[in-house]
Amino acid sequence: MIRFTKVTKDYPRLGAALNDVSFSVAKGEFVFLTGPSGAGKSTILKLIYMEERPTDGEVRVAGLSSVTIRPRDIPKLRRKLGIVFQDFRLLEDRTAEANVAFALEVTGTPRSAIGGKVSRALTQVGLASKATSYPRELSGGEQQRVAIARALVNDPVLLIADEPTGNLDDRATRGVFQLLRDINASGTAVLMATHNLDLIRRSDYRSIELNRGKIVFDSAEAARAAIERFAE
Amino acid sequence: MPAVRDSLFAFRRAPLLSALSITTIAFSLFAVGLFGLVVVNIRQALERVEERVEIRAFVAEKTPVEQIALAANEVAKYAEVQSVDLVTQEQALERARRELGEFKDVFEAEFLPPSLDVHLKSGFRDPATVHQVADRLKALSFVEDVRFGEEWITQLYRLRNIAGVAAVALGLAFAAVAIIIIGATIRMAVLARSREISIMRLVGATDGYIRRPFLIEGFVKGILGGALALGLTWLAIHVVSGYLSFQTVFFDQRLALVGLAAGAMMGLVGSAFSVGRHLPQV
């Protein structure tokens, strides 16, 4: 699904954001990406949806390579992904359902198919009753659910979430996290960048920890090493 | 068509900004229109004067009328020639008496030479062609002299060319202003929608899809600005001709359509330029 091979990313003024990073995420996997601010989490996410290109190395996502992809193919990649942010990024002048429908309209989905898909996505995130509410009329947790519904409506193979619970209280955080788990259980891979160690501890999903642009811990690698040690 | 709906939505969302940009475009096109109208009127006046461009070939006395008539038929076949009038000595005298009424008693019979009065077709009245035809007439054996007001024709054409060049130069300058203004308003529209654009990109909208509403917006603004400019020009010319009480002509249907198309093109070019420049920064 995702494969980073010796990826380095330098920003002209800020310097190295990632340094020789390699990892992969399998189909249907749930992976936490963690680490302090500036560790490179958001850079990894941007490289995945190809907002940025690596300075060195290769990023492969859903069969497309950062080395060979043409700019006009990037929208095709993004249609296979769902992306969620800490600040929700909803359009304030549109209702919840219009925000979700927006993702379908701009990708050329026939009008007749939009209504059904939107109401299914809103039902999936538990917001069918608030379809006609504007973002300002919704709580933070509900706004994030609308954003998740928008990310899901195109049936993505991978959901990328950048600090999706960063602006939410504990209760809303638990709700959104449970929703992401449900989405993952239905077969969609989830890559979630977070500061919230509590969430990581409470679940047994794989976590990758970054520090200063390098992977300092990968629970999958650690487990593999432990098994190897045990076998010896 | 979501692109059309989006571009119309832009007008509804920022009506003041849209009205302002259409008005500014209209005023730059209005300036072009006013000058264009001056040129159209000068040209119209010149055309009326041009119709009087005439080459007069004076025929030697005692040339048989039959020979002159034969030559007149030949000359009438020249590609540049519209008509040839054969003026006999009697007719020349009569014309002189008519044109110079108060001196009519001075003219005695038979002292004016007969002539071939040659009128040229429209489009062949420039100095070079007039010269060429005059030279061919001079070459005829019985022609003694050829007159065509050389100085006058040259001046006429110089005036016409100056007006044409000034119109093109001013037109280009104001078109550039209109394009810059449209570009600036589209830039504001792009920035105002930057959040929406970034979301569009994230969910996989193509660049063409994102650009289209802005191009349509520029196109529509150009057309509306052009129509408003046309209205303003019409109003201005009516007020002017009312006050100054002289006959003016307005753009014909073809020129009015050209004006609208020019507005639309400026809108399209301005917005394409602006979107191309500012979209990657959003």
Contacts between the chains, C-beta under 8 A, distances in Angstrom:
chain1	res1	chain2	res2	distance
A	49	B	202	7.1
A	71	B	207	7.8
A	72	B	206	7.1
A	72	B	207	7.2
A	75	B	201	7.8
A	75	B	204	4.4
A	75	B	205	6.3
A	75	B	206	4.8
A	75	B	207	7.8
A	76	B	204	7.1
A	77	B	204	7.7
A	78	B	201	7.4
A	78	B	202	6.4
A	78	B	203	6.6
A	78	B	204	3.7
A	79	B	203	7.6
A	79	B	204	3.7
A	81	B	204	8.0
A	83	B	202	5.1
A	83	B	203	7.8
A	89	B	195	7.3
A	89	B	198	7.4
A	89	B	199	5.6
A	89	B	202	7.5
A	91	B	195	7.2
A	91	B	196	6.0
A	91	B	199	6.9
A	93	B	13	8.0
A	102	B	199	7.1
A	102	B	200	7.9
A	102	B	203	7.3
A	103	B	203	4.0
A	103	B	204	7.9
A	105	B	2	5.6
A	106	B	2	7.7
A	106	B	200	4.9
A	106	B	203	6.0
A	106	B	204	7.5
A	106	B	205	3.8
A	106	B	209	6.0
A	107	B	203	6.5
A	107	B	204	5.1
A	107	B	205	6.4
A	108	B	209	7.6
A	150	B	203	7.1
A	154	B	203	7.1
A	154	B	204	7.3
